[in-house]
């Protein structure tokens, strides 16, 4: 128990530091923004972020229905918003929020960890697929741009991360690694971790039904990518759509590398780094990235705070 409390204190402490840095940076930078701002694109970005949650809700409902936990669409949507807001504040906060909800309502408490396992695994797989696809297309249609620039030293970092994830996946057959992983989750989360493939019973069900189940995880990335494009256009960035989506997947992949607590500054830095290699002005890219942070970070926290009271307080 003491270990759990100590880890929780460290995680919450880092999250609070991250939040403080973001609040201070936003308070300093936002009033200094000089670029013309188009309100229509901001509303469009918020709409895309909202739709990303709306598309993710059928996945949550379908998954929990397989776990013998039926949810109405409204209940699944509000629980998803509440848990997502916690995930922005604390790592695996969505699991802890859903675990709390399941415990209070006498539901099978193993189901949230199985849900998070599938969500993170196939969600990351979908992001990797989009990143590799957009990178290949960008290298075909816009050759010799990134590779000859300063950004060229960094654009392959997500590819290295992809390789590491593939290696970890291959090592999952190692009994020693499996025991250590299970011991970690048993110690800090109170449950054992299942393979995402065994959770979905890939070998016992038609593969097309499983792919239909996890397909919303791919569309949520695309919808949030549309929000990223809208945030850039709100400050007049007229970049090709293909390049903008590649930048978005690059940013999201890069954020898996824990350089700063909570990814503070990573969205802005990596966006400016990539677009500058194509000759775009840095200032509108940074302001658009700050706007995207508000849309993708603070907007879900606000929605989650509104739904958390009705979902988690009962």
N, C-alpha and C positions, 0 to 999 in steps of 0.2 A: 504493500500500500504506500509506503514512504517513497519508493521509487516512482510510482505513478504520480504522486503529488509533486515530486521534484521535477519530473519531466513536464508536467502540466504547467508548473510555474515558469519554467524556462520558455516553453512554447508561447504562453500568454504574454510573458515579458517581451519576447522578440516581436510578437504581433503588435503590442502597444507601442513599442519603439517605431516600428514600421508605420503605423497609423499616424503617430506624431510627426514623423518626417514628411509624410504625404500631405498632412494638413498644413504644416508650415510652408512647404514648397509651393503648394497650391495658392496659399494666401499671398505669397510673394510674387509668383509668376503671373497668375491670372490677371491682376489689375494692369500689368505691363504689356499685355498682348495688344499689338497694334494692327494685326491683320484683320481685314473685313470678315465679319462673321455672318453666315447665312443660316437663319433660324430653321428654315425648312429641312436642311440636312441634319441638324441636331435632332429634330423631331423624328426624322427618318431613322437615324441611328438608334434612338430610344425604342422605336417600333421594332426594329430588327432584333435588338437585345431581348425585348419582351417576347417576340415570336420564337426566339431560341428556347426559351423556357416552355412556351406552349407546345413546341415540337418534342421537347424532352419528356413532357408529362405522359404521353401515351406509352413511351418506353418504360417509365416507372410503373405505370398501372399494369402493363402487360407482364412485367417481371414479377411484381408482387402477387399478381393473380396466379402465376406459376408456383409461388411460395405459399399458396392458400391464404393470402391476405388481400381480400378484395377492397378496392378503394373507389370512391366516386371520382370523377374527373376533377371536381372542385377541391376535394380533400387532398388528392395527389398533387395538384398544382400548388396549393398553399403550403403543403409540407415540403415540396421541392423548393419553393422560394425561401422558406424559413431555413432549411438545412443549407441551401446555397449561400445564404448570408453568413452563416457561421463558418462555412469553408473559406470565406474571404478573410475572416478574422483569425482563425486557428487552423493549422494543418489537420486535415481529416475532420474538420468541424461538421461537415455534412453527415458523417457517420455518427458522431457523438449526438447530434441533434435528433437524428432518426432513431438511434438506440434509445434515447431518453423517451421519445414518443412511444416507441414499441413497448418499452418497459412500463410506462404509465398506463397503457391500454391493454396490458396483459397479452400482447401479441408475441409471436416467436422472435426472440431477440437475436437469433442467428441470421435472420433474413437481411437486416441492414448491412452486415459485413459482406454477405454474398452479393447484394446489390452494388455496393461500393467496388467490390472486386471486378465485377463485369463492367461497371460504368467507367472506371479508371483504365482498365485493360483495353477494352475495345474502343473507348474514347481516344486513348493515346494511339492505338493502331490506326484509327481513322485520321487523326492529325498527321501521323507519319506518312500515310498514303497521300494525303493532300499535299504535304510539303514536298515529297519526292516528285509528285506529278507536276506541280507548279514550277519547281526548280528545273526539271527537265525541259518544260516548255519555254521558260525564260531563257535558258541557255541556248535553245534552238532559235528563238525569234529575236533575242537581244544578246548576241554573242560578244565576247571580248569586252564586256562592260565591267562586270564585277571582278572578273579574274585579274584584270590589270590594275585594279584600284586598291586603295588602302583597305576597303571593306573586303577585298578578296582574301585577306588573311583570316577573316572571321566567318565567312559564309558557310564554311564546311564544318564549323563546330557542331551545329545540329546533326550533321551527318555522322560525326563521331559519336554523338550521343545516341543516335539510332543504332549504330553498331554495338554500343555497349548494351543497349536494351535487348538486342537480338542475342548477344552472348549470354546475358542473364537468363533469357528464355531457354536457351539451349542447356544452360547449366542447371535448370530446374529439375533435371533427372538425377542430379547428384544427391544421394541420401543425406550427406552431411550438410549441404546447403539447405536442403528442405527442412531438416531438423532445426537448424538455426533460425530459419525464417519463421517456422511455426512457433518456436519458443519465444521469438520477439513479439509476435501478434498475440500469443496467449498471455504474455506477461503484461503488455501495455494496453491491449484492447479486450482482453478477456475471452477471446474466441480464436479458433484456428482458422487459417486462411485456406480456402479451397481454390483449385485451379479454375480460371474463368471458363475453360472448356468443359470441365466436369460440372460446373454450376449450370451451364446451358444444356448439358447432356448432348453434346455434338454427335457423339457416336450412336445415340439412341433415337434421335429425331432427324427428320429430313433437313439437310443443311440450308435449304432455301427458307425454311421457317425461322431458323436461328438468325439468318442474315436479315430477314425482314424485321425481327425483333430488335436488332442492334443498329439498323439503318438510321433511325433518328439521331444516333450519336454522331453520324457523319454530317447530317444536315444542320445540326446545331453549330458546328464549326463554320459551315458556309454562311449561315445567317449572321453569326457574329462577325465574320469576315466582311459581309455587306455593311455592317455597322461601322467597321474600321474604315472602309472606303468612304462612307458618308461623312465620317469625322474629318477625314483629310479634305474632302471636297468642301466642307463647311468653311475652310480657310483658303479655298481657291487652288488647291493642289490638283492639277489636271494630269495625273499620271495614268498610264494605260491600266485597264482593269486587271489584266493578267499580272502585271508587275505589282499592283497594289495587293492582290491576293497572295502573291508570293511573299511580299513583305509581311503580311499578316501572319502567315504560317511560320515564317522565319522568326518573327517576334514571339509567337506562342511556343515554338520549339526551344528558343533561346531561354525562355523563362524557366525551363526545367533545370537550368544550371543555377544553383543557389549562390549567386555572387553577392547579392544584398538581401537583407531581411525583407520578406514580402515582395521581392522583385522591384524595390523602389528604384525608379530611374531607368530600368531595363527597357521598358516599352519605348520611352523617348529616345534613349541612346541608340538602341538597335535600329529603330526606324530611321533616325537621322543618318546613321552610318550607311545603311543600305541605299537609301534614296540619294544621298549625296554622291554616291559612286555613279549615278546616272545623271548627274548634273542638276538636280533639283535643289532649290534654296532650302537651307536648314530650318530657318525660322518657322515657316508655315507647317513644316513636317513636325516640329517639336510641339507647336500649339495644337495641331490636330491629334498628336499622340496623347497630349495631356487631356484633351477632350475625350478621347477614347478611354483613357483610364477612368474618367468620371462615369462614362456610360457603362463600361464593363465591370467596374469595381463598386462605385458608390451607388449607382442606380439599383443593382441587385440587392445591396445591403439595405437600402431604403425600403424596397418592396418586401424583403425578407423580414425587416423589423415590423412592418405593418401586419404581416401574416403570422409572425412568430407568437404573438400574444394569444391569438385565437387557436393556434394549432398546439403549442407546447404547454400552455398554462393549464390545460384541462387535465 
